[in-house]
Amino acid sequence: MPKTSHRPHVAIVGAGFSGFQAAQSLAASGEFEITLLDRDGRHVFTPLIYQVATGILRPDDITVSPRSHLPRGARVLAETVRRVNFDRHCLETDSEAIPYDYLVLATGSKSRIIDIPGARDHALPFMTLEDAIVVRQRFAELLTDETLGRVPSVAIVGGGTTGCELAGSLAEWAKLLDRELRIHLLQSGDRLLSEFDAKPARAAQRRLQRLGVEVLLETRVQRVMQHAVLVDRGRPIAADIVVWTAGVAAAVPQVSAKSVIGETGKLRVRPTLQLNSNWSNSTESARNGRPSDSRFENVFAIGDVAIDGARPRPAVAPVALQQGVAVARNIYRHARGQPLKPFRYLDKGRLAIVGGYLGVGRIAGVPFSGPLAWFLWLAVHWVYLPGWGNRRAALLAWWRTYGLGARSRRPLPRSQSISSSITPQP
Ligand SMILES: Cc1cc2nc3c(=O)[nH]c(=O)nc-3n(C[C@H](O)[C@H](O)[C@H](O)COP(=O)(O)OP(=O)(O)OC[C@H]3O[C@@H](n4cnc5c(N)ncnc54)[C@H](O)[C@@H]3O)c2cc1C
């Protein structure tokens, strides 16, 4: 791809929280030529995909085309980056080689269902919008199947935020449709929501149990079969559908220097978010402001795919968003010959909801739960959801769901699964 202007060319791989934010922050100045590459060519608001899977929102409501949120000159390519060649300063996709002056790797995480016999064959991963659409089809089919002749059952593996939100919302969906459904929530640890304080986590567990969810703590899945999972000591748990929300791995494309990949499988970065090939001298190189290998001076990694070994951050959207802004600032500084600044994370807290009117959270170090946390969750997600059309759709869907107690009861029509509005354009 030939360069079309004299401005430095910034290639950003991944239009998720961090990459899309970096593209928007960089595009604002007009100082750079920007190419944003994403294998799907769209931005997905992942914290709401469980609402797609449980009949509250449509897939279109949580996706935007990055093209419509960036200035005209910025290119958005629906391409998978297969390999990064640091020596030749270029990205390799299936169709072309793309040279860069600056590179931002923001490829996020991928689902990791491993080691458990039968899991790959019989469990549904829950990570992407496509996963959520498949799960919704299967839930809707199960909830509307009149021929089963027994109580249907679902096992959700993983008692973190996603597993709890999914279990609560599914239980409410079954109640709205007046259907009996057994839901098991399987958690290997000794409590749910380990990322929250113990008290709100206990409130969430009580709520789930009131909704009829059977919470199994300290329970490890040993095998997944077609209609059951086997847990500790081979105890079978009936499950027509098994959804796997536990376990993620960094989605690193092939790179020409393996030394930048740390033991966790993530890309090692320095505090400035530049790639770091030499773990041991990261503190020294951070102090003198120079990267450990000059090939990585202009290469940055942000979001879930990156790890600063000295300060590991949680894999959450606020970190990704703040790193998107920070990387843009450091690229400006680098282009102007100014010293780069280390990334500092401002932790604004965490929120999750477990069905209608019960939220759990921690803000400014203070744990809390109840309707206020639920309302704050809706407000925060509404504000951060990109696109006015999506916000309007979410507001209507939440009014229908929580105000009127109504929800979709059907599998998605094929045409709605991935609509033309989010189909990537070349
Ligand atoms: C189900 C679920 C629920 C979550 N809920 C919450 C929540 O409630 N609150 C919260 O704070 N966080 C939540 N998270 C975590 C949050 O979504 C991530 O921390 C955040 O998305 C990370 O942003 P990112 O930019 O690193 O990656 P992502 O947002 O995942 O974006 C990565 C992008 O890179 C693209 N990509 C990957 N590989 C390639 C390639 N080789 N070539 C081209 N493109 C590629 C992908 O298509 C994707 O668009 C949730 C995550 C999941 C999966």
The ligand as a Tripos MOL2 file, in Angstrom:
@<TRIPOS>MOLECULE
LIG
   53    58     1     0     0
SMALL
NO_CHARGES

@<TRIPOS>ATOM
      1 C1        -17.9650  -11.2180   27.4710 C.3       1 LIG1
      2 C2        -17.1150  -10.0940   27.9910 C.ar      1 LIG1
      3 C3        -17.6430   -9.2210   28.9260 C.ar      1 LIG1
      4 C4        -16.8640   -8.1840   29.4240 C.ar      1 LIG1
      5 N1        -17.4170   -7.3390   30.3380 N.ar      1 LIG1
      6 C5        -16.6770   -6.3070   30.7840 C.ar      1 LIG1
      7 C6        -17.2570   -5.3660   31.6900 C.ar      1 LIG1
      8 O1        -18.4210   -5.4960   32.0900 O.2       1 LIG1
      9 N2        -16.4740   -4.3110   32.0990 N.ar      1 LIG1
     10 C7        -15.1850   -4.1560   31.6620 C.ar      1 LIG1
     11 O2        -14.5380   -3.1790   32.0240 O.2       1 LIG1
     12 N3        -14.6160   -5.0370   30.8190 N.ar      1 LIG1
     13 C8        -15.3360   -6.1060   30.3680 C.ar      1 LIG1
     14 N4        -14.7640   -6.9920   29.5130 N.ar      1 LIG1
     15 C9        -13.3450   -6.8300   29.1460 C.3       1 LIG1
     16 C10       -13.1950   -5.7790   28.0580 C.3       1 LIG1
     17 O3        -14.1190   -6.0430   27.0160 O.3       1 LIG1
     18 C11       -11.7660   -5.8370   27.5250 C.3       1 LIG1
     19 O4        -10.8900   -5.5570   28.5930 O.3       1 LIG1
     20 C12       -11.5640   -4.8130   26.4160 C.3       1 LIG1
     21 O5        -12.4190   -5.1270   25.3340 O.3       1 LIG1
     22 C13       -10.1250   -4.8380   25.9650 C.3       1 LIG1
     23 O6         -9.9860   -3.9420   24.9070 O.3       1 LIG1
     24 P1         -8.9320   -4.2400   23.7570 P.3       1 LIG1
     25 O7         -8.9080   -3.0430   22.8850 O.co2     1 LIG1
     26 O8         -7.6520   -4.7000   24.3410 O.co2     1 LIG1
     27 O9         -9.4960   -5.5220   22.9800 O.3       1 LIG1
     28 P2        -10.8970   -5.7370   22.2610 P.3       1 LIG1
     29 O10       -11.8920   -4.7370   22.6930 O.co2     1 LIG1
     30 O11       -11.2030   -7.1810   22.4760 O.co2     1 LIG1
     31 O12       -10.5610   -5.4980   20.7210 O.3       1 LIG1
     32 C14        -9.6380   -6.2790   20.0220 C.3       1 LIG1
     33 C15        -9.9420   -6.0910   18.5380 C.3       1 LIG1
     34 O13        -8.8620   -6.6250   17.7710 O.3       1 LIG1
     35 C16        -9.3640   -7.3030   16.6340 C.3       1 LIG1
     36 N5         -8.3420   -8.2840   16.2450 N.ar      1 LIG1
     37 C17        -7.8490   -9.3180   16.9830 C.ar      1 LIG1
     38 N6         -6.8650   -9.9410   16.3060 N.ar      1 LIG1
     39 C18        -6.7410   -9.2900   15.1170 C.ar      1 LIG1
     40 C19        -5.8740   -9.4540   13.9890 C.ar      1 LIG1
     41 N7         -4.9230  -10.4090   13.9570 N.pl3     1 LIG1
     42 N8         -6.0220   -8.6190   12.9370 N.ar      1 LIG1
     43 C20        -6.9660   -7.6320   12.9470 C.ar      1 LIG1
     44 N9         -7.7920   -7.4290   13.9970 N.ar      1 LIG1
     45 C21        -7.6860   -8.2400   15.0670 C.ar      1 LIG1
     46 C22       -10.6650   -7.9200   17.1200 C.3       1 LIG1
     47 O14       -11.5580   -8.1340   16.0280 O.3       1 LIG1
     48 C23       -11.1980   -6.8490   18.0880 C.3       1 LIG1
     49 O15       -12.0670   -5.9430   17.4450 O.3       1 LIG1
     50 C24       -15.5320   -8.0320   28.9870 C.ar      1 LIG1
     51 C25       -14.9970   -8.9030   28.0330 C.ar      1 LIG1
     52 C26       -15.7840   -9.9210   27.5320 C.ar      1 LIG1
     53 C27       -15.2140  -10.8600   26.5030 C.3       1 LIG1
@<TRIPOS>BOND
     1     1     2 1
     2     2     3 ar
     3     2    52 ar
     4     3     4 ar
     5     4     5 ar
     6     4    50 ar
     7     5     6 ar
     8     6     7 ar
     9     6    13 1
    10     7     8 2
    11     7     9 ar
    12     9    10 ar
    13    10    11 2
    14    10    12 ar
    15    12    13 ar
    16    13    14 ar
    17    14    15 1
    18    14    50 ar
    19    15    16 1
    20    16    17 1
    21    16    18 1
    22    18    19 1
    23    18    20 1
    24    20    21 1
    25    20    22 1
    26    22    23 1
    27    23    24 1
    28    24    25 2
    29    24    26 1
    30    24    27 1
    31    27    28 1
    32    28    29 2
    33    28    30 1
    34    28    31 1
    35    31    32 1
    36    32    33 1
    37    33    34 1
    38    33    48 1
    39    34    35 1
    40    35    36 1
    41    35    46 1
    42    36    37 ar
    43    36    45 ar
    44    37    38 ar
    45    38    39 ar
    46    39    40 ar
    47    39    45 ar
    48    40    41 1
    49    40    42 ar
    50    42    43 ar
    51    43    44 ar
    52    44    45 ar
    53    46    47 1
    54    46    48 1
    55    48    49 1
    56    50    51 ar
    57    51    52 ar
    58    52    53 1
@<TRIPOS>SUBSTRUCTURE
     1 LIG1         1 GROUP 0 **** ****
